[in-house]
Amino acid sequence: GSISLTDYNPNHLTYSYQAESEQLVVFSEIYYDKGWNAFIDGVPAEHFRVNYVLRAMRIPEGSHSIEFKFEPSSYIIGEYIALAGSILSILFIGFAIYWETKKKQPEVKNKA
């Protein structure tokens, strides 16, 4: 079998894999389970620690794309909180502008 790193980013690694039988693949990456998710052909897969510090996966036979993505839940929650804060800020600023322009409009008296 063969495996090669096809795309490297600090938070996203992609490998191309080809083998005629199931294999245990050991990656020369430090194992850190908090926030790292593994995928085989886009489907979540288990990865585990081997040799004290490295990560490994059992990969089925055939050609596959293997991805490791760093997606900590705290970061995702933080993004949602920041988005909600931005939306509330925009709404508050919009309301403040509306309120100020409404206060400054002169009253029009009807001449009847």
N, CA and C atoms as an extended XYZ file, in Angstrom:
336
Properties=species:S:1:pos:R:3:atomname:S:1:resname:S:1:resid:I:1 pbc="F F F"
N         0.823       -1.184        0.000 N   GLY     1
C         0.000        0.000        0.000 CA  GLY     1
C         0.865        1.244        0.000 C   GLY     1
N         0.208        2.373       -0.207 N   SER     2
C         0.922        3.647       -0.195 CA  SER     2
C         0.032        4.728        0.403 C   SER     2
N         0.689        5.703        0.981 N   ILE     3
C        -0.013        6.860        1.527 CA  ILE     3
C         0.863        8.077        1.297 C   ILE     3
N         0.230        9.201        0.954 N   SER     4
C         1.006       10.425        0.758 CA  SER     4
C         0.204       11.624        1.247 C   SER     4
N         0.920       12.577        1.797 N   LEU     5
C         0.317       13.820        2.259 CA  LEU     5
C         0.053       14.685        1.033 C   LEU     5
N        -1.211       15.005        0.778 N   THR     6
C        -1.557       15.779       -0.421 CA  THR     6
C        -1.829       17.247       -0.127 C   THR     6
N        -2.184       17.570        1.121 N   ASP     7
C        -2.445       18.972        1.468 CA  ASP     7
C        -2.131       19.165        2.944 C   ASP     7
N        -1.345       20.196        3.244 N   TYR     8
C        -0.973       20.456        4.634 CA  TYR     8
C        -1.316       21.885        5.014 C   TYR     8
N        -2.096       22.029        6.044 N   ASN     9
C        -2.360       23.297        6.710 CA  ASN     9
C        -2.269       22.997        8.201 C   ASN     9
N        -1.936       23.968        9.030 N   PRO    10
C        -1.781       23.680       10.458 CA  PRO    10
C        -3.007       23.026       11.104 C   PRO    10
N        -4.207       23.340       10.614 N   ASN    11
C        -5.429       22.804       11.216 CA  ASN    11
C        -6.159       21.805       10.332 C   ASN    11
N        -5.544       21.406        9.223 N   HIS    12
C        -6.226       20.493        8.291 CA  HIS    12
C        -5.182       19.748        7.456 C   HIS    12
N        -5.122       18.428        7.647 N   LEU    13
C        -4.185       17.584        6.897 CA  LEU    13
C        -4.982       16.634        6.015 C   LEU    13
N        -4.545       16.455        4.770 N   THR    14
C        -5.219       15.537        3.854 CA  THR    14
C        -4.193       14.560        3.285 C   THR    14
N        -4.556       13.282        3.326 N   TYR    15
C        -3.700       12.217        2.804 CA  TYR    15
C        -4.446       11.454        1.723 C   TYR    15
N        -3.695       10.903        0.779 N   SER    16
C        -4.235        9.998       -0.237 CA  SER    16
C        -3.698        8.604        0.088 C   SER    16
N        -4.589        7.609        0.089 N   TYR    17
C        -4.229        6.270        0.547 CA  TYR    17
C        -4.680        5.237       -0.476 C   TYR    17
N        -3.862        4.201       -0.674 N   GLN    18
C        -4.200        3.086       -1.568 CA  GLN    18
C        -3.573        1.820       -0.999 C   GLN    18
N        -4.411        0.782       -0.799 N   ALA    19
C        -3.893       -0.505       -0.313 CA  ALA    19
C        -4.848       -1.616       -0.726 C   ALA    19
N        -4.321       -2.821       -0.828 N   GLU    20
C        -5.127       -3.972       -1.242 CA  GLU    20
C        -5.714       -4.733       -0.061 C   GLU    20
N        -5.390       -4.312        1.163 N   SER    21
C        -5.976       -4.921        2.362 CA  SER    21
C        -6.035       -3.861        3.461 C   SER    21
N        -6.807       -4.152        4.507 N   GLU    22
C        -6.880       -3.210        5.630 CA  GLU    22
C        -5.493       -3.049        6.234 C   GLU    22
N        -5.152       -1.822        6.606 N   GLN    23
C        -3.827       -1.539        7.158 CA  GLN    23
C        -3.948       -0.675        8.408 C   GLN    23
N        -2.976       -0.816        9.285 N   LEU    24
C        -2.819        0.105       10.400 CA  LEU    24
C        -1.806        1.141        9.941 C   LEU    24
N        -2.236        2.378        9.859 N   VAL    25
C        -1.367        3.453        9.380 CA  VAL    25
C        -0.949        4.300       10.575 C   VAL    25
N         0.359        4.484       10.731 N   VAL    26
C         0.902        5.329       11.793 CA  VAL    26
C         1.374        6.626       11.145 C   VAL    26
N         0.849        7.732       11.631 N   PHE    27
C         1.190        9.051       11.089 CA  PHE    27
C         2.270        9.682       11.957 C   PHE    27
N         3.204       10.349       11.331 N   SER    28
C         4.276       10.996       12.094 CA  SER    28
C         3.797       12.367       12.577 C   SER    28
N         2.682       12.348       13.252 N   GLU    29
C         2.073       13.540       13.845 CA  GLU    29
C         1.849       13.237       15.321 C   GLU    29
N         2.048       14.209       16.162 N   ILE    30
C         1.819       14.028       17.594 CA  ILE    30
C         0.333       13.799       17.837 C   ILE    30
N         0.019       12.781       18.622 N   TYR    31
C        -1.372       12.482       18.962 CA  TYR    31
C        -1.876       13.503       19.971 C   TYR    31
N        -2.959       14.151       19.631 N   TYR    32
C        -3.642       15.075       20.539 CA  TYR    32
C        -5.110       14.973       20.205 C   TYR    32
N        -5.876       14.339       21.083 N   ASP    33
C        -7.273       14.048       20.752 CA  ASP    33
C        -8.215       15.223       20.955 C   ASP    33
N        -7.853       16.206       21.748 N   LYS    34
C        -8.749       17.319       22.045 CA  LYS    34
C        -8.893       18.242       20.835 C   LYS    34
N       -10.013       18.119       20.136 N   GLY    35
C       -10.288       18.999       19.005 CA  GLY    35
C        -9.945       18.418       17.649 C   GLY    35
N        -9.118       17.383       17.599 N   TRP    36
C        -8.764       16.779       16.316 CA  TRP    36
C        -9.782       15.699       15.955 C   TRP    36
N       -10.304       15.785       14.737 N   ASN    37
C       -11.245       14.792       14.221 CA  ASN    37
C       -10.654       14.160       12.974 C   ASN    37
N       -10.873       12.862       12.815 N   ALA    38
C       -10.366       12.126       11.655 CA  ALA    38
C       -11.533       11.719       10.766 C   ALA    38
N       -11.282       11.724        9.452 N   PHE    39
C       -12.306       11.367        8.471 CA  PHE    39
C       -11.694       10.484        7.391 C   PHE    39
N       -12.442        9.470        6.979 N   ILE    40
C       -12.068        8.653        5.825 CA  ILE    40
C       -13.153        8.880        4.786 C   ILE    40
N       -12.782        9.443        3.662 N   ASP    41
C       -13.732        9.791        2.594 CA  ASP    41
C       -14.886       10.641        3.124 C   ASP    41
N       -14.578       11.569        4.025 N   GLY    42
C       -15.583       12.476        4.566 CA  GLY    42
C       -16.420       11.924        5.700 C   GLY    42
N       -16.222       10.658        6.057 N   VAL    43
C       -16.991       10.017        7.131 CA  VAL    43
C       -16.132        9.999        8.401 C   VAL    43
N       -16.676       10.440        9.544 N   PRO    44
C       -15.874       10.418       10.772 CA  PRO    44
C       -15.312        9.024       11.062 C   PRO    44
N       -14.062        8.993       11.503 N   ALA    45
C       -13.379        7.726       11.777 CA  ALA    45
C       -12.586        7.856       13.076 C   ALA    45
N       -12.286        6.715       13.678 N   GLU    46
C       -11.534        6.695       14.930 CA  GLU    46
C       -10.039        6.792       14.655 C   GLU    46
N        -9.355        7.596       15.442 N   HIS    47
C        -7.893        7.590       15.440 CA  HIS    47
C        -7.447        7.434       16.888 C   HIS    47
N        -6.253        6.901       17.079 N   PHE    48
C        -5.814        6.575       18.430 CA  PHE    48
C        -4.310        6.741       18.550 C   PHE    48
N        -3.829        6.701       19.800 N   ARG    49
C        -2.411        6.899       20.087 CA  ARG    49
C        -1.646        5.587       19.940 C   ARG    49
N        -0.459        5.667       19.341 N   VAL    50
C         0.462        4.526       19.262 CA  VAL    50
C         1.869        5.024       19.592 C   VAL    50
N         2.727        4.121       20.017 N   ASN    51
C         4.125        4.457       20.330 CA  ASN    51
C         4.228        5.671       21.254 C   ASN    51
N         3.338        5.774       22.203 N   TYR    52
C         3.294        6.824       23.220 CA  TYR    52
C         2.877        8.199       22.705 C   TYR    52
N         3.307        8.607       21.520 N   VAL    53
C         3.059        9.995       21.102 CA  VAL    53
C         2.466       10.164       19.699 C   VAL    53
N         2.431        9.120       18.891 N   LEU    54
C         1.979        9.274       17.509 CA  LEU    54
C         0.514        8.888       17.352 C   LEU    54
N        -0.086        9.318       16.254 N   ARG    55
C        -1.478        8.940       15.986 CA  ARG    55
C        -1.532        7.882       14.894 C   ARG    55
N        -2.587        7.052       14.961 N   ALA    56
C        -2.745        5.961       13.998 CA  ALA    56
C        -4.219        5.754       13.701 C   ALA    56
N        -4.471        5.060       12.590 N   MET    57
C        -5.833        4.707       12.183 CA  MET    57
C        -5.799        3.360       11.486 C   MET    57
N        -6.898        2.637       11.574 N   ARG    58
C        -7.087        1.446       10.741 CA  ARG    58
C        -7.815        1.927        9.491 C   ARG    58
N        -7.216        1.644        8.339 N   ILE    59
C        -7.781        2.104        7.070 CA  ILE    59
C        -8.182        0.874        6.259 C   ILE    59
N        -9.421        0.842        5.746 N   PRO    60
C        -9.851       -0.315        4.949 CA  PRO    60
C        -9.144       -0.359        3.595 C   PRO    60
N        -9.262       -1.498        2.948 N   GLU    61
C        -8.635       -1.653        1.625 CA  GLU    61
C        -9.260       -0.692        0.623 C   GLU    61
N        -8.503       -0.411       -0.442 N   GLY    62
C        -8.993        0.454       -1.506 CA  GLY    62
C        -8.307        1.810       -1.507 C   GLY    62
N        -8.865        2.717       -2.294 N   SER    63
C        -8.352        4.087       -2.387 CA  SER    63
C        -9.221        4.991       -1.520 C   SER    63
N        -8.578        5.785       -0.694 N   HIS    64
C        -9.324        6.639        0.228 CA  HIS    64
C        -8.640        7.987        0.407 C   HIS    64
N        -9.446        8.962        0.797 N   SER    65
C        -8.944       10.263        1.229 CA  SER    65
C        -9.064       10.293        2.747 C   SER    65
N        -7.976       10.622        3.421 N   ILE    66
C        -7.954       10.676        4.880 CA  ILE    66
C        -7.709       12.124        5.280 C   ILE    66
N        -8.531       12.613        6.199 N   GLU    67
C        -8.382       13.992        6.654 CA  GLU    67
C        -8.318       14.043        8.174 C   GLU    67
N        -7.474       14.914        8.672 N   PHE    68
C        -7.451       15.279       10.082 CA  PHE    68
C        -7.784       16.762       10.140 C   PHE    68
N        -8.819       17.103       10.910 N   LYS    69
C        -9.241       18.501       11.042 CA  LYS    69
C        -9.234       18.888       12.514 C   LYS    69
N        -8.677       20.057       12.781 N   PHE    70
C        -8.701       20.585       14.144 CA  PHE    70
C        -9.942       21.445       14.281 C   PHE    70
N       -10.949       20.917       14.986 N   GLU    71
C       -12.246       21.579       15.132 CA  GLU    71
C       -12.682       21.552       16.603 C   GLU    71
N       -11.986       22.284       17.471 N   PRO    72
C       -12.364       22.241       18.886 CA  PRO    72
C       -13.739       22.868       19.104 C   PRO    72
N       -14.541       22.249       19.948 N   SER    73
C       -15.896       22.753       20.186 CA  SER    73
C       -15.864       24.144       20.804 C   SER    73
N       -14.849       24.454       21.603 N   SER    74
C       -14.769       25.781       22.218 CA  SER    74
C       -14.615       26.868       21.153 C   SER    74
N       -13.887       26.586       20.093 N   TYR    75
C       -13.711       27.561       19.014 CA  TYR    75
C       -15.026       27.783       18.276 C   TYR    75
N       -15.740       26.703       17.995 N   ILE    76
C       -17.012       26.809       17.282 CA  ILE    76
C       -18.023       27.578       18.135 C   ILE    76
N       -18.081       27.281       19.430 N   ILE    77
C       -18.979       28.013       20.332 CA  ILE    77
C       -18.588       29.488       20.363 C   ILE    77
N       -17.308       29.765       20.418 N   GLY    78
C       -16.824       31.149       20.405 CA  GLY    78
C       -17.221       31.888       19.140 C   GLY    78
N       -17.168       31.197       17.992 N   GLU    79
C       -17.597       31.826       16.738 CA  GLU    79
C       -19.069       32.209       16.792 C   GLU    79
N       -19.912       31.326       17.328 N   TYR    80
C       -21.344       31.629       17.433 CA  TYR    80
C       -21.595       32.795       18.391 C   TYR    80
N       -20.871       32.834       19.493 N   ILE    81
C       -21.029       33.939       20.443 CA  ILE    81
C       -20.600       35.256       19.793 C   ILE    81
N       -19.486       35.237       19.066 N   ALA    82
C       -19.019       36.446       18.383 CA  ALA    82
C       -20.021       36.896       17.325 C   ALA    82
N       -20.584       35.950       16.580 N   LEU    83
C       -21.585       36.289       15.566 CA  LEU    83
C       -22.816       36.908       16.212 C   LEU    83
N       -23.298       36.312       17.299 N   ALA    84
C       -24.468       36.856       17.997 CA  ALA    84
C       -24.167       38.255       18.532 C   ALA    84
N       -22.982       38.455       19.077 N   GLY    85
C       -22.589       39.774       19.572 CA  GLY    85
C       -22.538       40.805       18.463 C   GLY    85
N       -22.020       40.418       17.301 N   SER    86
C       -21.961       41.336       16.159 CA  SER    86
C       -23.356       41.719       15.690 C   SER    86
N       -24.239       40.738       15.604 N   ILE    87
C       -25.617       41.014       15.171 CA  ILE    87
C       -26.304       41.946       16.164 C   ILE    87
N       -26.158       41.677       17.459 N   LEU    88
C       -26.763       42.549       18.473 CA  LEU    88
C       -26.187       43.962       18.411 C   LEU    88
N       -24.891       44.090       18.178 N   SER    89
C       -24.269       45.412       18.064 CA  SER    89
C       -24.825       46.180       16.877 C   SER    89
N       -24.949       45.518       15.745 N   ILE    90
C       -25.497       46.167       14.546 CA  ILE    90
C       -26.941       46.594       14.789 C   ILE    90
N       -27.732       45.722       15.406 N   LEU    91
C       -29.121       46.079       15.712 CA  LEU    91
C       -29.186       47.263       16.675 C   LEU    91
N       -28.337       47.277       17.688 N   PHE    92
C       -28.319       48.377       18.644 CA  PHE    92
C       -27.934       49.688       17.962 C   PHE    92
N       -26.901       49.663       17.137 N   ILE    93
C       -26.474       50.874       16.424 CA  ILE    93
C       -27.582       51.353       15.490 C   ILE    93
N       -28.203       50.414       14.770 N   GLY    94
C       -29.313       50.778       13.881 CA  GLY    94
C       -30.464       51.402       14.648 C   GLY    94
N       -30.814       50.836       15.798 N   PHE    95
C       -31.894       51.391       16.616 CA  PHE    95
C       -31.512       52.770       17.149 C   PHE    95
N       -30.259       52.943       17.586 N   ALA    96
C       -29.808       54.239       18.103 CA  ALA    96
C       -29.876       55.311       17.017 C   ALA    96
N       -29.465       54.981       15.810 N   ILE    97
C       -29.539       55.937       14.696 CA  ILE    97
C       -30.990       56.281       14.405 C   ILE    97
N       -31.842       55.283       14.356 N   TYR    98
C       -33.270       55.512       14.109 CA  TYR    98
C       -33.859       56.412       15.193 C   TYR    98
N       -33.540       56.134       16.456 N   TRP    99
C       -34.084       56.897       17.581 CA  TRP    99
C       -33.627       58.359       17.523 C   TRP    99
N       -32.348       58.579       17.218 N   GLU   100
C       -31.819       59.943       17.147 CA  GLU   100
C       -32.435       60.726       15.991 C   GLU   100
N       -32.590       60.102       14.836 N   THR   101
C       -33.191       60.823       13.699 CA  THR   101
C       -34.667       61.088       13.952 C   THR   101
N       -35.335       60.209       14.646 N   LYS   102
C       -36.754       60.415       14.953 CA  LYS   102
C       -36.915       61.569       15.941 C   LYS   102
N       -36.010       61.679       16.925 N   LYS   103
C       -36.084       62.766       17.907 CA  LYS   103
C       -35.825       64.127       17.270 C   LYS   103
N       -34.967       64.195       16.272 N   LYS   104
C       -34.563       65.468       15.681 CA  LYS   104
C       -35.540       65.989       14.636 C   LYS   104
N       -36.489       65.184       14.207 N   GLN   105
C       -37.445       65.650       13.200 CA  GLN   105
C       -38.359       66.698       13.819 C   GLN   105
N       -38.501       67.851       13.141 N   PRO   106
C       -39.394       68.885       13.679 CA  PRO   106
C       -40.846       68.443       13.563 C   PRO   106
N       -41.620       68.885       14.531 N   GLU   107
C       -43.042       68.565       14.484 CA  GLU   107
C       -43.708       69.419       13.421 C   GLU   107
N       -44.556       68.827       12.647 N   VAL   108
C       -45.307       69.539       11.612 CA  VAL   108
C       -46.703       69.778       12.161 C   VAL   108
N       -47.087       71.078       12.201 N   LYS   109
C       -48.416       71.413       12.703 CA  LYS   109
C       -49.373       71.501       11.534 C   LYS   109
N       -50.528       70.967       11.735 N   ASN   110
C       -51.575       71.034       10.721 CA  ASN   110
C       -52.236       72.397       10.763 C   ASN   110
N       -52.342       73.014        9.612 N   LYS   111
C       -53.077       74.278        9.529 CA  LYS   111
C       -54.470       73.946        9.044 C   LYS   111
N       -55.391       73.947        9.935 N   ALA   112
C       -56.747       73.587        9.548 CA  ALA   112
C       -57.680       74.750        9.621 C   ALA   112
